[in-house]
């Protein structure tokens, strides 16, 4: 079953308050190290590539006063997409919320999803463009509760009733049993969830309003798209970059005038940074609550999903990639721990162990993630036991 020590309920932290409605689904993991990194190499680059892929980044040529890199391997979403993506209309979908993304330090910091070292996948920032990519050629399937299937069952029922008038008592008993099974099938069809229907085009386009990014509105629109994509099974793999590494989004709705990255490097702004974290988790909670509210099978989408919330640094002020926190939400179809807990690693476990546990929920045959080389030890073939059901 794995280690049981250092477990506790989710702490009553203001930064996590927005998750109250989905608390049982949110495993909080702390005390892990991004081992796909080298000490004092390059914090943001180490964190982005290491946490989201398990591969140390590859340095690119750059000017003396700058830095540039690319991922050393596929991000974890693309490992999953390579295994299951052929089953859906789109292998994966890449979305983003804040447009204030750094573009001068290579693809590592600019993009969240990567098929490989030279294959970054640009996200959609405009919800309308994301919607078009999913639904422009979409043809709604037939509603399983209407049409030929139910009509045929009705016809069979009438035929059986007519036949009962011409047979003996023993055959009538058998026909009654057959009728009962027909009625049961009809009831099952009639209780199926509604067929996927074409949703309306979102009105949000992610245009600044008086110089401010409408992140709450964009986040909500992107969440709507994710829900419809999953509900219609158009894709099963989605990444959403809420704010980019070295992000310069200004949380103007909180009354701030300074970019988020700059605030993290000013100890006088700690309270403001805390407010930004709370707002970010509130937006994350919008996704989780919508997944929980959406019926799928005998449960909901969150029961059947794996959602990783992570960052490129444990501390923005120091660029540290040790004592890294993250949240893994969802039950992964019953493979992940539920009710959720807070697990603090007593031995600075590898964040790649978290990735492998999550990957195996989607791709059970997966045995490893990441890589080890002179620039870091990101390889893992040991899924995080604390996450497993």
Backbone torsions as a table, in degrees:
resi	resn	phi	psi	omega
1	UNK	NA	-27.0	179.0
2	UNK	100.4	176.8	-173.0
3	UNK	-66.0	141.6	178.4
4	UNK	-112.3	-7.5	-175.7
5	UNK	-73.5	161.0	175.0
6	UNK	57.4	39.5	176.6
7	UNK	-108.3	150.9	176.8
8	UNK	-161.7	167.2	172.7
9	UNK	-68.5	161.1	176.8
10	UNK	-57.2	131.6	-178.6
11	UNK	-66.6	151.8	177.5
12	UNK	-82.4	71.5	-176.4
13	UNK	-102.9	134.6	178.2
14	UNK	-54.6	-30.7	179.3
15	UNK	-66.7	-20.9	-177.6
16	UNK	-107.4	1.9	-173.4
17	UNK	-57.9	-35.2	-177.2
18	UNK	-66.6	-14.5	-177.5
19	UNK	-91.0	6.1	-174.7
20	UNK	-54.2	-41.8	-177.5
21	UNK	-69.7	-14.8	179.6
22	UNK	-127.3	23.2	-174.8
23	UNK	-52.8	-43.5	-176.6
24	UNK	-65.6	-15.6	-178.3
25	UNK	-96.5	-7.7	-169.3
26	UNK	-108.8	99.9	174.1
27	UNK	-81.0	120.8	178.0
28	UNK	-95.8	124.6	-178.4
29	UNK	-117.7	126.1	180.0
30	UNK	-133.8	164.8	176.6
31	UNK	80.2	12.1	178.0
32	UNK	-90.3	157.2	176.0
33	UNK	-115.5	140.5	171.0
34	UNK	-81.2	96.1	-172.6
35	UNK	-82.3	-11.2	175.1
36	UNK	-79.8	55.5	-175.2
37	UNK	-156.8	164.9	175.1
38	UNK	-122.2	144.1	-177.4
39	UNK	-58.0	128.3	176.9
40	UNK	62.8	23.5	179.8
41	UNK	-76.0	-70.2	177.3
42	UNK	-168.0	100.2	-168.4
43	UNK	-48.1	-62.8	-176.6
44	UNK	-60.5	-39.9	-179.3
45	UNK	-67.1	-44.5	176.0
46	UNK	-56.1	-46.1	-175.1
47	UNK	-68.1	-45.6	-179.1
48	UNK	-61.2	-55.1	-177.1
49	UNK	-69.9	-44.7	-174.8
50	UNK	-66.7	-47.0	-176.6
51	UNK	-70.2	-43.2	-171.9
52	UNK	-90.4	-3.5	178.2
53	UNK	-136.4	-30.6	-173.5
54	UNK	85.3	2.1	178.3
55	UNK	-105.9	133.1	171.2
56	UNK	-60.1	144.6	-179.0
57	UNK	-71.5	162.5	177.6
58	UNK	-108.8	122.0	-179.2
59	UNK	-70.9	140.1	177.8
60	UNK	-111.2	157.7	175.8
61	UNK	-57.3	140.6	-177.8
62	UNK	-155.0	161.6	177.2
63	UNK	-67.1	161.4	-174.5
64	UNK	-60.4	-34.9	-175.5
65	UNK	-98.4	19.3	179.3
66	UNK	-140.0	-170.8	179.5
67	UNK	-150.8	153.4	180.0
68	UNK	-154.1	144.8	179.3
69	UNK	-157.2	169.5	173.4
70	UNK	-133.7	162.7	178.0
71	UNK	-62.9	148.6	177.6
72	UNK	-88.4	-7.5	-179.9
73	UNK	-170.5	-176.1	-177.7
74	UNK	-69.6	143.6	171.5
75	UNK	-69.0	158.4	-170.6
76	UNK	-61.9	-32.2	178.4
77	UNK	-64.8	-34.0	-179.1
78	UNK	-78.8	-25.2	171.2
79	UNK	-63.6	-43.6	177.7
80	UNK	-66.2	-42.0	-179.0
81	UNK	-62.9	-35.2	178.9
82	UNK	-63.7	-27.1	-177.8
83	UNK	-89.4	-36.7	-173.1
84	UNK	-120.7	-6.8	-173.1
85	UNK	-64.0	-26.5	-178.6
86	UNK	-70.2	-11.3	-177.6
87	UNK	-83.6	-7.4	-175.1
88	UNK	-129.7	168.8	-179.2
89	UNK	-57.0	-48.9	174.1
90	UNK	-112.4	131.4	177.0
91	UNK	-59.3	-36.5	178.3
92	UNK	-161.2	164.6	-179.4
93	UNK	-131.0	131.9	-179.9
94	UNK	-113.0	125.2	-178.8
95	UNK	-126.8	159.2	175.9
96	UNK	-147.7	155.7	-178.3
97	UNK	-109.1	-67.0	-180.0
98	UNK	-77.0	135.9	179.0
99	UNK	-89.1	-8.6	-177.0
100	UNK	-79.7	69.9	-175.0
101	UNK	-108.3	136.0	178.5
102	UNK	-70.7	134.2	-176.1
103	UNK	-119.7	-1.0	-172.8
104	UNK	-103.3	9.0	-178.8
105	UNK	-122.5	27.4	176.1
106	UNK	87.9	172.5	-174.6
107	UNK	-67.6	-20.2	-179.5
108	UNK	-56.6	-46.8	-177.1
109	UNK	-87.6	-19.1	-175.0
110	UNK	-84.2	-31.5	-173.9
111	UNK	-126.5	149.8	178.4
112	UNK	-93.0	-38.7	-176.6
113	UNK	-101.9	136.3	-178.7
114	UNK	-142.0	128.8	173.7
115	UNK	-74.2	-25.5	-179.3
116	UNK	-178.0	-173.5	-175.4
117	UNK	-56.1	-31.5	-177.3
118	UNK	-118.6	24.8	-177.6
119	UNK	-134.8	63.0	174.0
120	UNK	-68.8	148.8	-178.2
121	UNK	-112.8	105.8	-179.2
122	UNK	-63.0	139.6	179.8
123	UNK	-90.7	166.0	170.0
124	UNK	-85.8	126.3	173.6
125	UNK	-95.3	-23.7	-177.6
126	UNK	-98.7	116.3	-179.1
127	UNK	-56.3	-33.3	179.8
128	UNK	-66.2	-38.1	178.2
129	UNK	-68.6	-38.3	176.9
130	UNK	-64.0	-41.7	178.5
131	UNK	-60.2	-45.0	-178.8
132	UNK	-62.7	-39.3	179.9
133	UNK	-61.8	-33.5	-178.9
134	UNK	-84.5	-43.4	-164.6
135	UNK	-113.8	-3.0	-175.7
136	UNK	-59.5	-37.3	-179.8
137	UNK	-110.1	19.7	-175.8
138	UNK	-76.3	131.9	174.8
139	UNK	-116.5	113.6	-178.1
140	UNK	-59.1	136.3	177.7
141	UNK	-72.7	165.2	176.7
142	UNK	-62.7	143.7	175.9
143	UNK	-71.5	119.3	-176.4
144	UNK	-66.9	-15.5	-177.9
145	UNK	-90.0	-0.4	-177.9
146	UNK	-130.6	169.9	169.7
147	UNK	81.5	-151.4	-167.1
148	UNK	-54.9	-40.3	-174.9
149	UNK	-59.9	-47.5	-179.6
150	UNK	-70.9	-38.2	179.6
151	UNK	-61.1	-41.8	-179.8
152	UNK	-63.7	-42.3	179.2
153	UNK	-63.7	-38.5	176.5
154	UNK	-62.2	-41.7	179.7
155	UNK	-64.9	-41.6	177.9
156	UNK	-60.9	-42.5	-179.8
157	UNK	-60.7	-43.7	-180.0
158	UNK	-67.1	-37.5	178.3
159	UNK	-63.7	-40.9	180.0
160	UNK	-65.2	-41.4	178.6
161	UNK	-60.9	-41.4	178.8
162	UNK	-66.3	-38.6	-179.0
163	UNK	-66.5	-32.2	-179.3
164	UNK	-61.0	-24.7	-179.3
165	UNK	-73.5	-12.3	-172.9
166	UNK	-118.7	8.6	-176.8
167	UNK	-123.6	168.0	179.6
168	UNK	-77.9	177.3	-174.7
169	UNK	-64.2	-38.7	-179.9
170	UNK	-63.6	-43.2	178.7
171	UNK	-67.5	-33.3	177.9
172	UNK	-62.1	-38.9	178.5
173	UNK	-62.2	-43.4	178.9
174	UNK	-65.1	-39.2	178.8
175	UNK	-67.6	-36.0	176.7
176	UNK	-62.2	-40.5	177.9
177	UNK	-64.5	-39.2	177.9
178	UNK	-65.0	-42.2	177.6
179	UNK	-60.7	-40.5	-179.8
180	UNK	-62.2	-39.3	179.5
181	UNK	-69.0	-35.7	176.7
182	UNK	-63.4	-43.3	179.1
183	UNK	-62.5	-38.7	179.5
184	UNK	-65.0	-41.7	178.3
185	UNK	-62.4	-42.5	-179.7
186	UNK	-62.5	-41.6	179.3
187	UNK	-63.3	-39.3	179.4
188	UNK	-63.9	-40.8	178.3
189	UNK	-65.1	-42.8	-176.5
190	UNK	-68.8	-20.6	178.9
191	UNK	-97.2	3.8	175.0
192	UNK	-62.1	149.1	176.6
193	UNK	-62.6	155.9	-178.9
194	UNK	-56.9	147.5	177.1
195	UNK	-63.9	153.4	177.7
196	UNK	-64.3	127.5	178.5
197	UNK	-117.3	155.6	-178.6
198	UNK	-68.2	116.0	178.7
199	UNK	-76.3	167.3	178.8
200	UNK	-77.4	149.5	176.9
201	UNK	-61.9	131.8	176.7
202	UNK	-64.7	150.5	178.8
203	UNK	-88.5	-16.8	-177.0
204	UNK	-76.9	135.4	178.9
205	UNK	-123.4	3.1	179.1
206	UNK	64.5	40.6	173.1
207	UNK	-94.0	137.4	179.1
208	UNK	-59.5	145.6	176.1
209	UNK	-114.1	109.4	-176.1
210	UNK	53.1	42.0	177.0
211	UNK	81.9	0.5	-178.3
212	UNK	-108.9	137.1	175.6
213	UNK	-75.3	130.7	-180.0
214	UNK	-84.2	65.0	-169.2
215	UNK	-62.0	-37.3	-179.2
216	UNK	-64.0	-42.0	-179.7
217	UNK	-68.7	-42.0	179.3
218	UNK	-66.0	-44.0	178.7
219	UNK	-57.7	-45.5	-179.8
220	UNK	-62.8	-40.4	179.4
221	UNK	-66.3	-40.8	178.7
222	UNK	-66.5	-37.1	176.9
223	UNK	-62.1	-42.9	177.0
224	UNK	-56.4	-42.6	-179.2
225	UNK	-65.5	-41.8	178.4
226	UNK	-60.6	-45.9	-178.9
227	UNK	-60.7	-45.8	-179.4
228	UNK	-67.0	-37.0	178.6
229	UNK	-62.7	-42.8	179.0
230	UNK	-71.5	-42.1	-177.1
231	UNK	-62.4	-37.8	-179.7
232	UNK	-91.3	0.5	179.8
233	UNK	54.6	43.2	176.8
234	UNK	-85.3	-25.1	170.8
235	UNK	-157.4	157.9	178.4
236	UNK	-120.0	-1.8	-177.3
237	UNK	-126.3	122.7	-180.0
238	UNK	-136.3	137.7	167.8
239	UNK	-117.6	142.5	177.3
240	UNK	-134.1	116.7	-179.7
241	UNK	-91.2	100.2	-176.5
242	UNK	-66.5	-48.7	172.9
243	UNK	-144.3	143.0	-175.4
244	UNK	-74.5	164.1	173.4
245	UNK	-60.9	146.0	-173.1
246	UNK	53.1	43.8	-172.9
247	UNK	-69.9	136.9	-179.2
248	UNK	-112.6	24.7	173.0
249	UNK	-64.0	137.7	176.1
250	UNK	-104.3	119.2	179.8
251	UNK	-79.0	72.6	-176.7
252	UNK	-67.3	-26.6	178.5
253	UNK	-66.0	-17.7	176.7
254	UNK	-97.8	2.7	179.0
255	UNK	87.1	14.3	-178.5
256	UNK	-92.1	152.7	-179.2
257	UNK	-122.3	-0.1	-176.4
258	UNK	-113.1	145.4	178.0
259	UNK	-62.1	148.7	-175.0
260	UNK	-58.8	-43.7	-179.4
261	UNK	-59.8	-44.1	180.0
262	UNK	-63.6	-38.0	179.8
263	UNK	-63.4	-35.6	-178.3
264	UNK	-68.7	-15.0	179.7
265	UNK	-102.9	15.4	177.6
266	UNK	-129.4	108.1	-176.2
267	UNK	-60.5	-21.7	178.2
268	UNK	-70.0	-14.1	-177.3
269	UNK	-101.4	15.9	-175.8
270	UNK	-56.7	-41.4	-179.5
271	UNK	-65.3	-39.5	178.8
272	UNK	-66.4	-40.3	177.6
273	UNK	-61.7	-39.9	178.0
274	UNK	-61.1	-41.2	178.0
275	UNK	-62.2	-39.4	179.3
276	UNK	-66.1	-37.8	177.4
277	UNK	-63.8	-43.1	177.9
278	UNK	-59.6	-44.3	179.4
279	UNK	-63.1	-40.9	179.3
280	UNK	-62.2	-44.3	179.7
281	UNK	-67.1	-33.8	175.6
282	UNK	-60.4	-41.9	178.3
283	UNK	-68.0	-36.8	175.4
284	UNK	-62.4	-39.9	-179.6
285	UNK	-64.3	-29.1	176.9
286	UNK	-59.1	-44.7	178.4
287	UNK	-62.9	-49.1	-175.7
288	UNK	-63.8	-41.5	179.8
289	UNK	-64.9	-39.0	178.2
290	UNK	-66.3	-39.6	176.6
291	UNK	-61.5	-41.9	-179.5
292	UNK	-66.6	-34.4	-177.3
293	UNK	-77.6	-13.8	-174.5
294	UNK	-94.7	115.3	-176.7
295	UNK	-67.9	136.7	172.4
296	UNK	-147.0	118.5	-178.0
297	UNK	60.5	-132.0	179.0
298	UNK	-87.2	0.0	-178.3
299	UNK	-135.0	-130.7	-179.1
300	UNK	-140.9	173.5	-177.4
301	UNK	-62.2	-33.6	-179.5
302	UNK	-69.1	-30.9	174.7
303	UNK	-60.7	-31.4	-173.8
304	UNK	-107.7	14.8	-177.7
305	UNK	-118.3	160.5	170.6
306	UNK	-126.2	119.3	-175.9
307	UNK	-124.0	121.5	-179.7
308	UNK	-106.6	125.2	172.8
309	UNK	-108.9	117.9	-177.7
310	UNK	-143.7	174.4	-178.0
311	UNK	-139.9	169.8	-179.3
312	UNK	-90.5	-1.4	-179.5
313	UNK	-155.8	141.0	174.3
314	UNK	-71.3	-38.5	176.8
315	UNK	-132.3	118.4	178.2
316	UNK	-64.2	-32.4	-176.9
317	UNK	-64.0	-38.7	-177.2
318	UNK	-106.2	-5.4	-174.9
319	UNK	61.3	25.5	-174.6
320	UNK	-70.6	146.4	177.0
321	UNK	-121.4	21.8	173.8
322	UNK	-114.9	163.1	-173.6
323	UNK	51.4	47.4	-174.3
324	UNK	-80.9	128.2	174.7
325	UNK	-95.8	154.5	169.6
326	UNK	-159.7	166.0	175.8
327	UNK	-121.0	133.0	171.0
328	UNK	-114.5	115.1	-176.6
329	UNK	-110.1	155.0	-179.9
330	UNK	99.7	164.0	-178.6
331	UNK	-102.0	-6.7	178.0
332	UNK	56.8	38.6	-179.3
333	UNK	67.7	23.0	178.7
334	UNK	98.7	3.4	-177.6
335	UNK	-90.2	-18.6	-176.0
336	UNK	-105.7	155.9	-174.6
337	UNK	-60.3	132.0	178.9
338	UNK	-152.6	132.0	-3.8
339	UNK	-62.8	152.1	-174.5
340	UNK	-70.8	161.3	179.5
341	UNK	-139.0	169.8	169.2
342	UNK	-98.6	120.2	178.1
343	UNK	-117.2	120.3	175.3
344	UNK	-105.0	118.6	-177.2
345	UNK	-65.6	126.8	178.0
346	UNK	-82.9	-3.9	-173.5
347	UNK	-133.5	23.8	178.5
348	UNK	51.5	53.8	-178.8
349	UNK	-62.1	162.8	-175.9
350	UNK	-77.7	130.5	175.9
351	UNK	-60.4	-22.9	176.9
352	UNK	-64.4	-25.2	175.0
353	UNK	-63.7	-35.4	176.4
354	UNK	-65.3	-46.0	179.6
355	UNK	-58.6	-41.7	-177.2
356	UNK	-67.7	-40.3	177.7
357	UNK	-61.3	-41.7	179.0
358	UNK	-68.2	-43.1	179.9
359	UNK	-60.6	-41.9	-177.9
360	UNK	-67.2	-20.8	174.1
361	UNK	-67.7	-30.2	-179.0
362	UNK	-97.0	-38.7	-177.8
363	UNK	-125.6	84.5	-173.2
364	UNK	-56.4	-28.5	-177.1
365	UNK	-79.9	-6.0	179.6
366	UNK	-63.8	139.2	-177.6
367	UNK	-122.2	-11.9	-175.9
368	UNK	-159.4	158.6	172.9
369	UNK	-142.0	159.9	172.0
370	UNK	73.9	-170.2	-178.3
371	UNK	-154.8	159.0	175.7
372	UNK	-121.4	130.3	174.0
373	UNK	-150.9	-166.6	-176.3
374	UNK	-63.5	-18.3	-176.6
375	UNK	-99.5	1.0	178.2
376	UNK	163.4	160.5	-176.7
377	UNK	-115.8	70.1	-176.2
378	UNK	-90.2	-4.5	-176.5
379	UNK	-67.2	140.5	174.0
380	UNK	-145.0	135.0	168.1
381	UNK	-125.0	20.6	-179.1
382	UNK	-126.1	97.7	179.6
383	UNK	-61.9	145.8	-178.9
384	UNK	-60.5	109.5	-175.8
385	UNK	-64.4	-29.2	-178.1
386	UNK	-66.1	-18.9	-178.9
387	UNK	-89.5	-18.6	-169.4
388	UNK	-80.3	145.6	179.8
389	UNK	-66.8	NA	NA
